[in-house]
Amino acid sequence: MLLARAEFAAVELTQNASDALRWILWALAATALLALTLIAATATIVAVLWPWLGWIALALLTLAYAAVTAYLLYRLNRALHSRRPLLAQTLAELSKDRAALFGHDGGTEAKP
């Protein structure tokens, strides 16, 4: 039974690692394209607004980028704190096994 649980844990870890790598690659690609888009958009906006606002156009864009960055970091932090624990299913199954073998207290009850 312990071997079956270990195999289940290995499968769960492999799946989590695969998902994490895929997310990282998608995030890196999106970040690279977003950086290029922001550079082009910033240059266009500043070129158009420079005759009227001058350096204020750059300041406004900087503040807008900072606000969006702060919001995204807040969301990332919240998502990381609310994710389920690693090996949650395996630990739940091990707990069920322990309860089935030793009773609900895990066999730590003091015997008279």
N, C-alpha and C positions, 0 to 999 in steps of 0.2 A: 504494500500500500504506500509506503514511503517513497519507493522508486517511482510509482505512478505520479505522486505529487511533485517529485523533483522534475520529472519530465514535463509536467504541466507548467511548472515554474519556468523551465527553460524555454518552452514555446511562448509563454507570455512575455518573457524578457526579449526574445528575438523579435516578436511582433512590435513591442514598444520601441526597440532600437530602430527597426525598419521605418516605423511611422515618424520617429524623431528625425531621422536622416532625410526623409522625403520632405518634411516640413521645413527643415533648415535650407535645403536646396531651393525650394519654392520661395522662401523668404529672401534668400540671397539674390535670386533672379529678379524678384519684384523690387527689391531695394535698389539694385543697379539701374533698372529701368526708371524707377521713380526719381532717382538722383539726376539722370539725364533729362527727364521731363521737367523737373524743377529748375534746372540750370537754364534750359531753353525758355521756359515760361518767365522766369525772373528777368532774363535778359530782354525779352520782348516787352514786358510790363515796364521795366525801368526805361527802356528806350522811348516808349510812348509817353510816359509821364514825366520824363526829365525836364522838358521845357516849362512845365507848370509847377512841379513839386521839387525838383532837384534831388538832393540827398534824402529828403523825407520819404520818397518812394521806396528807397532801400530800407529805411528804418521801419516803415509799415510792413513791408514784406518780411523782414526779420522778426518782428513781433508776431506776425501771423504764423510763421514757421515754428517759432518757439511755443506758441499756444497749442498748435496741432501736435507737436512732439511731446509736450507735457501730457496731453490727453491720451496719446497712444501709450506712453510709458505707464500711466495710471491703469489703463485697460490691461496691459500686459502683466503688471503686478497683481491685479485682481484675478486674472485668469490663472496665473501660476499658484496663487494661494488657494484657489477653489478646485484645483484638479484632484482627481482621486489618487490615493497613495499607490506607490509602485508595489506590484505583486498583491494587490488587494484581493483578487479572486483566489489566489493560491493560499494566502493567509486565512481566508474565510473557510476554505476547504480543510486546511489543517486544523482549524479550530473545531470544525464539525467532527473530524476524525478523532481528535482528543476527547471531545465530549462523548462520542460513541464508545471509545475504549475505556475511559476512566470515569465517566460521569460528568456532570455539568461543571464541577469545580476543578477539573483537570487532575484529580488525584492528590491534591495538596491538603486534603482534609486531615486533621489530627485524629488519630485513632485512640480510643480510651484503653 
